[in-house]
Amino acid sequence: MNAVTEAGVLMPSPAESDAGIPLAQFIRIRRDLHANPELGFKEHRTASLVAGLLAQWGYSVSCGIGGTGVVGQLQRGEGGRRLGLRADMDALPVHEKTGLEWASTVPGVMHACGHDGHTATLLAAAQAIAQSARFEGTVNLIFQPAEEGAGGAVRMIDDGLFERFPCDAIFALHNMPGMATGSFMFRSGPTMASSDDVTVHLSGVGGHGAMPHTTTDVIVAASAIVMALQSVVARNVDPLETAVVSVGSLQAGKAGNVIPDRATLELSVRALNADVRALLRRRIVEIVESQASGLGVEAEIDWRPGYDVLVNDAACTSLAAKVALELFGADHVVTEGRRLTASEDFAFMLQKVPGCYFFVGNGLSGQPGGCMVHNPGYDFNDQIIAPASRFWGALVERYLGVSTV
């Protein structure tokens, strides 16, 4: 039976939490990971813990994939289908301010996005799958490093991930603050945005603030560029499409009476369509160059492509949503969720293998787990380990031919 608490939120009862999933054990693991966070490609302690547990439960374990990545493989019967489940392991360069007993012990580094919880959840599922899941085929549990901007997915792919561990379908989850604890959200098609980082360097002639006519003012040029960029989404992008152009940093000058000769702008550019992404690049470059030239300033643009648009496969998304509906009921599952302008390097895995990236509620705003990710006050909600790991086990049995849902 399921207990319904927290404004109708599906929560496992104590008996259910302990049925095949020793929840207390995995809460301890999650909090241990939280207290000992590691940045991308430095997840040596985390990877060692993951590998040791997987080996203990009977998985064939491979380490060092794409740097610090770990894959645990479990094969049963004669079935030829192969399923991949992925969790990310890295932390963020954020100084924690939660004051929790299990807060980060590493200054300036914390699990501010819940990857500690993703790892613990997949480990909980791994134990249950090894001990009691009924299936025929191959399960590949992929523990990925460096999701937070460093491209760990690409590193694993380039290191032969899918050649060594072929998958017919692949799935991943992310906790979502603002959603009811333990609820699920799915979406087919484009689901998360591409992300590009852009740096604009402006060079002019500096001088005395009292004699601006003797200068070519980079601050005026930078200001004109910032304002002109606001027209890109408003007047160049189809209103039915989604795009973001944000100027997050403008650095110039140090004194009120000195006009500087250099300025730097940092931009974040996001889209949910490859054509829109290309349009954004073209218009941003045109605006920067024309505004700078018109004000007598030189502009240099450093465009750094980031993650691609994440596109969920329709059939895989439908299957995952059906499993969640049968486990938890329609009141706790959204089958056509909203698109997000955040980005995720699981997009690159989905370009190689059909699959689905979905969300599990971490808690409503103002409730435990409701603090947004990438915030020094964030913490993963341990109450979602049980339902999420239970979902993983059911998905394995459904995809690989046996279902008890």
C-alpha positions as CSV (number, residue, x, y, z in Angstrom):
1,M,0.0,0.0,0.0
2,N,1.0,3.6,-0.6
3,A,0.7,6.3,2.0
4,V,-0.6,9.7,0.7
5,T,0.9,12.6,2.5
6,E,2.3,16.1,1.8
7,A,-0.8,17.5,0.0
8,G,-1.6,14.3,-1.8
9,V,1.9,13.4,-2.7
10,L,2.6,9.7,-3.2
11,M,4.9,8.4,-0.5
12,P,6.0,4.9,0.2
13,S,4.8,3.4,3.5
14,P,7.5,2.2,5.9
15,A,6.7,-1.4,5.0
16,E,6.9,-0.7,1.3
17,S,10.2,1.2,1.7
18,D,11.7,-1.8,3.3
19,A,10.2,-4.3,0.8
20,G,13.2,-5.2,-1.3
21,I,14.7,-1.8,-0.8
22,P,16.6,-1.3,2.5
23,L,15.9,2.4,2.4
24,A,17.9,3.4,5.5
25,Q,21.0,1.9,3.9
26,F,20.7,4.0,0.8
27,I,19.9,7.1,2.7
28,R,23.1,6.6,4.5
29,I,24.9,6.1,1.2
30,R,23.3,9.2,-0.3
31,R,24.3,11.4,2.7
32,D,27.8,10.0,2.7
33,L,28.1,11.0,-1.0
34,H,26.7,14.4,-0.1
35,A,29.2,14.9,2.6
36,N,32.1,13.9,0.3
37,P,31.3,15.6,-3.0
38,E,33.7,15.5,-6.0
39,L,33.8,17.7,-9.1
40,G,33.7,16.4,-12.7
41,F,36.3,13.8,-13.6
42,K,37.5,13.7,-10.0
43,E,34.8,11.3,-8.7
44,H,37.4,8.7,-7.6
45,R,35.9,8.0,-4.2
46,T,32.3,7.9,-5.6
47,A,33.3,5.6,-8.4
48,S,35.1,3.3,-6.0
49,L,32.1,3.1,-3.8
50,V,29.8,2.4,-6.7
51,A,32.0,-0.2,-8.2
52,G,32.5,-2.0,-4.9
53,L,28.8,-2.3,-4.2
54,L,27.9,-3.4,-7.8
55,A,30.6,-6.1,-7.6
56,Q,29.2,-7.2,-4.2
57,W,25.8,-7.7,-5.8
58,G,27.0,-9.8,-8.7
59,Y,27.4,-7.3,-11.5
60,S,30.3,-7.4,-13.9
61,V,32.0,-4.0,-13.3
62,S,34.1,-1.9,-15.6
63,C,35.8,1.3,-14.3
64,G,37.6,4.2,-15.8
65,I,35.3,4.7,-18.7
66,G,35.5,8.3,-20.0
67,G,37.7,9.1,-17.0
68,T,35.9,8.1,-13.8
69,G,32.8,6.4,-15.3
70,V,31.6,3.1,-14.0
71,V,29.3,0.5,-15.8
72,G,27.8,-2.5,-14.0
73,Q,26.4,-5.2,-16.3
74,L,24.0,-8.0,-15.3
75,Q,23.0,-10.7,-17.8
76,R,20.2,-13.3,-17.3
77,G,18.7,-15.9,-19.5
78,E,18.8,-16.1,-23.3
79,G,17.1,-12.7,-24.0
80,G,18.9,-10.5,-26.4
81,R,17.5,-7.2,-25.4
82,R,19.8,-4.7,-23.7
83,L,18.7,-1.8,-21.4
84,G,20.8,1.1,-20.1
85,L,20.0,3.1,-17.0
86,R,22.2,6.1,-16.3
87,A,23.0,8.2,-13.2
88,D,25.4,11.2,-12.9
89,M,27.9,11.4,-10.1
90,D,29.6,14.8,-10.0
91,A,29.1,17.8,-7.7
92,L,29.2,21.5,-8.3
93,P,31.7,24.3,-7.3
94,V,29.2,25.8,-4.8
95,H,29.8,26.4,-1.1
96,E,27.1,24.7,0.9
97,K,24.9,26.7,3.3
98,T,22.4,24.1,4.4
99,G,23.8,23.5,7.9
100,L,22.8,19.9,7.7
101,E,24.5,17.1,9.6
102,W,25.6,15.6,6.3
103,A,26.6,18.9,4.7
104,S,29.6,19.0,2.4
105,T,33.0,18.6,4.1
106,V,34.8,20.0,1.1
107,P,34.9,23.8,1.0
108,G,33.5,25.3,-2.2
109,V,32.1,22.0,-3.5
110,M,28.6,20.5,-2.9
111,H,26.0,18.3,-4.4
112,A,23.8,21.2,-5.4
113,C,22.0,19.3,-8.2
114,G,21.2,16.0,-6.5
115,H,23.6,13.8,-8.3
116,D,24.3,12.1,-5.0
117,G,20.6,11.2,-4.9
118,H,20.6,10.0,-8.5
119,T,23.6,7.7,-7.8
120,A,22.1,6.4,-4.5
121,T,18.8,5.7,-6.2
122,L,20.3,3.7,-9.0
123,L,22.4,1.8,-6.5
124,A,19.2,1.0,-4.6
125,A,17.6,-0.3,-7.8
126,A,20.8,-2.2,-8.6
127,Q,20.6,-4.2,-5.4
128,A,16.9,-4.9,-5.9
129,I,17.3,-5.9,-9.6
130,A,20.2,-8.3,-8.7
131,Q,18.3,-9.9,-5.9
132,S,14.7,-10.2,-7.1
133,A,14.1,-8.8,-10.6
134,R,12.8,-11.3,-13.2
135,F,14.1,-10.6,-16.7
136,E,15.9,-12.1,-19.6
137,G,18.5,-9.9,-21.3
138,T,21.2,-7.4,-20.2
139,V,21.0,-4.5,-17.8
140,N,23.8,-1.9,-18.1
141,L,23.9,0.5,-15.2
142,I,25.9,3.6,-16.3
143,F,27.4,5.9,-13.6
144,Q,28.5,8.9,-15.5
145,P,31.1,11.5,-14.4
146,A,31.1,15.3,-15.2
147,E,27.6,16.1,-16.3
148,E,27.9,19.6,-15.0
149,G,29.3,21.3,-18.1
150,A,32.3,19.1,-18.6
151,G,30.8,16.7,-21.1
152,G,31.2,13.4,-19.3
153,A,28.6,11.7,-21.5
154,V,30.6,12.5,-24.6
155,R,33.8,11.3,-22.9
156,M,32.1,7.9,-22.1
157,I,30.7,7.6,-25.6
158,D,34.1,8.4,-27.2
159,D,35.7,5.8,-24.9
160,G,33.5,3.1,-26.5
161,L,30.6,3.1,-24.1
162,F,28.0,1.8,-26.5
163,E,30.4,-0.5,-28.4
164,R,31.4,-2.2,-25.1
165,F,28.0,-2.1,-23.5
166,P,25.4,-2.0,-26.4
167,C,22.0,-0.7,-25.4
168,D,18.7,-0.9,-27.3
169,A,17.2,1.8,-25.1
170,I,18.5,4.0,-22.4
171,F,16.8,6.0,-19.6
172,A,17.9,8.6,-17.0
173,L,16.1,10.6,-14.3
174,H,16.6,14.0,-12.6
175,N,15.0,15.2,-9.4
176,M,12.8,18.3,-9.8
177,P,12.2,20.8,-7.0
178,G,8.8,22.4,-7.4
179,M,7.2,19.1,-8.2
180,A,5.4,17.1,-5.5
181,T,7.6,14.6,-3.8
182,G,7.7,11.3,-5.7
183,S,5.7,12.4,-8.6
184,F,6.8,11.7,-12.2
185,M,6.9,13.9,-15.3
186,F,7.6,12.7,-18.8
187,R,7.7,14.4,-22.2
188,S,8.2,13.0,-25.7
189,G,10.3,14.9,-28.3
190,P,12.5,18.0,-27.6
191,T,12.5,18.3,-23.8
192,M,15.6,20.2,-22.7
193,A,17.4,23.0,-24.5
194,S,20.7,23.3,-26.2
195,S,23.2,25.5,-24.5
196,D,26.0,27.6,-25.9
197,D,28.4,29.9,-24.0
198,V,29.5,33.1,-25.7
199,T,32.2,35.6,-24.7
200,V,32.4,39.0,-26.4
201,H,35.6,41.0,-26.0
202,L,35.4,44.7,-26.9
203,S,38.4,46.9,-27.6
204,G,38.4,50.6,-27.8
205,V,40.3,53.7,-26.8
206,G,40.2,54.6,-23.2
207,G,40.6,58.0,-21.6
208,H,39.6,60.6,-19.0
209,G,35.9,60.5,-18.1
210,A,35.9,64.3,-18.4
211,M,36.9,64.1,-22.1
212,P,34.8,61.3,-23.6
213,H,35.2,62.8,-27.1
214,T,38.8,61.6,-27.1
215,T,37.8,57.9,-26.6
216,T,35.8,55.1,-28.3
217,D,33.8,54.0,-25.3
218,V,33.5,50.3,-24.9
219,I,30.9,50.7,-22.1
220,V,28.6,52.5,-24.4
221,A,29.1,49.8,-27.0
222,A,28.6,47.0,-24.5
223,S,25.4,48.7,-23.3
224,A,24.1,49.0,-26.8
225,I,24.9,45.4,-27.5
226,V,23.0,44.3,-24.4
227,M,19.9,46.2,-25.3
228,A,20.0,45.2,-29.0
229,L,20.3,41.5,-28.0
230,Q,16.9,41.8,-26.4
231,S,15.4,42.0,-29.8
232,V,16.7,38.6,-30.9
233,V,14.1,36.4,-29.2
234,A,11.4,39.1,-29.4
235,R,11.7,39.9,-33.1
236,N,13.7,37.1,-34.8
237,V,12.5,33.9,-33.2
238,D,9.0,32.4,-34.1
239,P,6.8,33.1,-31.0
240,L,5.8,29.5,-31.0
241,E,9.4,28.4,-30.5
242,T,11.5,28.7,-27.3
243,A,14.8,30.5,-27.0
244,V,16.9,32.3,-24.4
245,V,19.6,34.9,-24.8
246,S,20.9,36.0,-21.4
247,V,23.8,38.4,-20.7
248,G,25.1,37.2,-17.3
249,S,28.2,39.2,-17.0
250,L,29.5,42.6,-18.2
251,Q,33.0,43.5,-16.9
252,A,34.5,46.9,-17.7
253,G,36.4,49.6,-15.9
254,K,37.3,50.2,-12.3
255,A,36.9,54.0,-11.7
256,G,34.1,56.4,-12.3
257,N,36.4,59.0,-14.0
258,V,38.2,56.6,-16.3
259,I,36.7,55.3,-19.6
260,P,38.2,51.8,-20.1
261,D,39.6,50.5,-23.3
262,R,38.2,47.0,-22.8
263,A,35.0,45.3,-21.9
264,T,33.9,41.7,-21.7
265,L,30.4,40.2,-21.9
266,E,29.4,36.7,-21.1
267,L,26.2,35.2,-22.7
268,S,24.2,32.1,-22.2
269,V,22.3,31.0,-25.3
270,R,19.6,28.3,-25.3
271,A,17.1,26.8,-27.8
272,L,14.8,23.8,-28.2
273,N,15.2,23.5,-31.9
274,A,18.4,23.2,-33.9
275,D,17.3,25.7,-36.6
276,V,16.5,28.2,-33.9
277,R,19.9,27.6,-32.3
278,A,21.6,28.4,-35.7
279,L,19.4,31.5,-36.0
280,L,20.4,32.8,-32.6
281,R,24.1,32.4,-33.5
282,R,23.7,34.3,-36.7
283,R,21.7,37.2,-35.2
284,I,23.9,37.5,-32.1
285,V,27.1,37.7,-34.3
286,E,25.4,40.3,-36.6
287,I,24.3,42.5,-33.7
288,V,27.6,42.4,-31.8
289,E,29.6,43.2,-35.0
290,S,27.2,46.0,-36.2
291,Q,26.8,47.7,-32.8
292,A,30.6,47.6,-32.2
293,S,31.4,48.9,-35.6
294,G,28.9,51.7,-35.5
295,L,30.4,52.9,-32.2
296,G,34.1,52.6,-33.4
297,V,34.9,49.6,-31.2
298,E,36.4,46.3,-32.2
299,A,34.6,43.1,-31.2
300,E,36.0,39.5,-30.9
301,I,33.4,36.7,-30.3
302,D,34.3,33.4,-28.7
303,W,31.4,31.0,-29.3
304,R,31.6,27.8,-27.4
305,P,29.0,25.2,-28.3
306,G,27.7,23.3,-25.3
307,Y,25.1,20.6,-25.0
308,D,22.6,19.7,-27.8
309,V,18.9,19.7,-27.6
310,L,17.7,16.7,-25.6
311,V,15.1,14.7,-27.6
312,N,13.2,11.9,-26.0
313,D,12.1,8.9,-28.1
314,A,8.3,8.7,-28.4
315,A,8.1,4.9,-27.9
316,C,10.5,4.8,-25.0
317,T,8.7,7.8,-23.3
318,S,5.4,6.1,-23.7
319,L,6.7,2.9,-22.2
320,A,8.2,4.7,-19.2
321,A,5.1,6.7,-18.6
322,K,3.0,3.6,-18.7
323,V,5.2,1.9,-16.1
324,A,4.9,4.9,-13.8
325,L,1.1,5.1,-14.3
326,E,0.6,1.5,-13.3
327,L,2.9,1.8,-10.3
328,F,1.7,5.1,-8.9
329,G,-1.5,6.2,-10.6
330,A,-2.6,9.1,-12.8
331,D,-2.7,11.5,-9.9
332,H,1.1,11.3,-9.6
333,V,2.2,11.1,-13.2
334,V,2.4,13.8,-15.9
335,T,2.7,12.2,-19.3
336,E,3.0,15.5,-21.3
337,G,5.2,17.7,-19.1
338,R,6.6,21.1,-19.9
339,R,9.8,21.7,-21.9
340,L,12.8,23.1,-20.0
341,T,15.4,25.6,-21.0
342,A,18.0,23.9,-18.7
343,S,20.5,21.6,-20.5
344,E,21.7,18.0,-20.0
345,D,24.5,16.1,-21.6
346,F,22.3,12.9,-21.7
347,A,21.2,14.5,-25.0
348,F,24.4,13.0,-26.6
349,M,23.5,9.5,-25.3
350,L,20.0,9.9,-26.8
351,Q,21.6,10.7,-30.2
352,K,23.2,7.3,-30.1
353,V,20.4,5.2,-28.5
354,P,16.7,5.8,-28.3
355,G,15.5,6.5,-24.8
356,C,13.9,8.9,-22.3
357,Y,15.0,11.5,-19.7
358,F,12.3,12.2,-17.1
359,F,11.8,14.0,-13.8
360,V,10.9,12.9,-10.3
361,G,9.5,15.5,-7.9
362,N,11.9,16.5,-5.1
363,G,9.3,18.6,-3.2
364,L,7.0,21.5,-3.6
365,S,8.3,25.0,-3.0
366,G,8.4,25.8,0.7
367,Q,8.5,22.1,1.6
368,P,11.4,19.7,2.1
369,G,13.2,19.3,-1.2
370,G,11.6,22.4,-2.7
371,C,14.8,24.5,-2.9
372,M,15.9,24.9,-6.5
373,V,19.0,23.1,-7.7
374,H,22.4,24.9,-8.1
375,N,21.5,26.8,-4.9
376,P,23.7,26.6,-1.7
377,G,20.6,25.7,0.3
378,Y,19.6,22.7,-1.9
379,D,19.4,19.1,-0.7
380,F,18.2,16.0,-2.4
381,N,15.0,14.6,-0.8
382,D,15.7,11.1,0.4
383,Q,12.0,10.3,0.3
384,I,12.1,9.8,-3.5
385,I,14.8,7.0,-3.4
386,A,12.2,4.3,-2.8
387,P,9.6,5.2,-5.5
388,A,12.3,6.1,-8.0
389,S,14.3,2.9,-7.5
390,R,11.1,0.9,-7.5
391,F,10.3,2.5,-10.9
392,W,13.8,1.4,-12.2
393,G,13.2,-2.2,-11.2
394,A,9.7,-2.2,-12.8
395,L,11.1,-0.7,-16.0
396,V,13.8,-3.4,-16.2
397,E,11.2,-6.1,-15.9
398,R,8.8,-4.5,-18.4
399,Y,11.5,-3.7,-21.0
400,L,13.2,-7.1,-20.7
401,G,10.1,-9.1,-21.0
402,V,8.7,-9.8,-17.5
403,S,6.4,-7.5,-15.6
404,T,4.9,-7.7,-12.1
405,V,3.3,-4.2,-12.3
